[in-house]
Amino acid sequence: MIPGGGRRALVALLAVAVAAVSGCSGKGGSGPVKDTGAGSVAGLPVTHFESGLKPDAPAPKIDVRNSAGTEDDKLATAAIDDVQTYWDERLPADFGQQFERVKSLLSYDSQSDTEETGCGSVKKLVNAFYCAADDSVAWDRGVLLPMLRQRFGPMSVVVVLAHEFGHAVQYRLGDKAGLTKSTPTVVKEQQADCFAGGYFRWVAEDKSKYYRVSTSEGLNQVMAAMFLIRDQAGTSGADRGAHGTAFDRTYAFQAGFEKGPKECAGMNTQNVQSRLTERPFDKGDKGKGDAKFDGKAVDLLKKSLDEAFQRAGVAGPEITDGGSCRTTPPASYCPNDNSVSIDMAKLAQLAQPIDRAAEMKGEDPGGMGDFAAFAEVASRYALGIQKGVGASIDNANAGLRTACLVGAWAAFTNRPGDLRLSAGDLDEAIADLLQPESLVSADVNGKRPDSGFDRVESLRRGYLEGSSVCSKQYA
């Protein structure tokens, strides 16, 4: 976040008091809408089991050039056969045309191989990609896929291949996907992420002969992998190679999971750019989006929260270092005296910038960024507002409602003011939400919904649709 920048005209959030009690609706918005609270994931039950290849999965009968038969090659080959079966069904059903299978598949080791595709050599290319020039899909079995599998589980390999086949689908749909030579890369990437989400819905519904994925831990792994491969904070969505922030990429994936391929093909330059969060750092932002978390920052945070929630008609909690309770450190809401107790030192540690190089190596990335710390405190403040208007604060839906309100507050700060949202902040919130100990989507006792899919979506819905959707959706 960025401190300073002058005063702004006050634009209050929709009255939480009215929304929490009556469930009135907020402004409309595109994208995921099927979530019905903590008891389901986009209308599917919350499930817990080991995700990955089914024990009785058959051996794929497809040709792969340069295959080494490694565990990652087996995962990739099964994913490709499975994704193509999905599109064998969906392309005729949704777009009235048959799906033509890709012409060439290539497995390579970026550490040693020099194979060629229509898009050039794969030498030292740590990547997976679709090449339209020769209608091929290729993947690095030497570095990329093992890294993803070891850190996030087998379904992270599957989502990467599903994404690349999303590009193959674009190539086949042509005008039906609305793409032209001038379509920005980030729009194409949004569609591909969305197509991958549609496939994962099919797997979650147990229609795959190869894979099974739980809607809790399994989808959590997928979301974590998508977070890792986000663009660097400060990237412009207009950059030629822009793929999107974690916020943008998970939005697209979840839209496909909930609404299917037609929603994905409808993503275009206009509707994507209207909601895209990827942008350069503001001029004069010396901290590159990260401010020091100290007493002054807490004062600005309290002021921002008071302004954002003033129309709720209840007193906002005081925020104190130490305080009367430590139930959910490093930030706790104390119902007895309507206060938020914080551990300044631990929050300052959490607020340290993410070390991207260490993160990519699987090492400790240090902190999660200043907005992760701000969001945790804001979530405890939001509990006080909810308690003040008579809403529940001690169940899973309360946790999702809280994350939603944090998202609504983030949108409130997305303008010049004493504390302003900066490039990369929303990704820092998602990083926190995907942690098992995150407070952003936790109730007053620190309990949070099992589904990271739901946790991320609740924050985003508040950000894009405003505070009233929080109570309507998570009553």
Beta strands, then each sheet from edge to edge (+ up, - down):
strand 1: 2-3
strand 2: 40-41
strand 3: 44-45
strand 4: 52-53
strand 5: 104-108
strand 6: 116-117
strand 7: 120-121
strand 8: 128-131
strand 9: 136-140
strand 10: 211-212
strand 11: 318-321
strand 12: 331-334
strand 13: 339-342
strand 14: 419-420
sheet 1: 1+ 14-
sheet 2: 2+ 3-
sheet 3: 4+ 10-
sheet 4: 5+ 9+ 8-
sheet 5: 6+ 7-
sheet 6: 11+ 13+ 12-
end
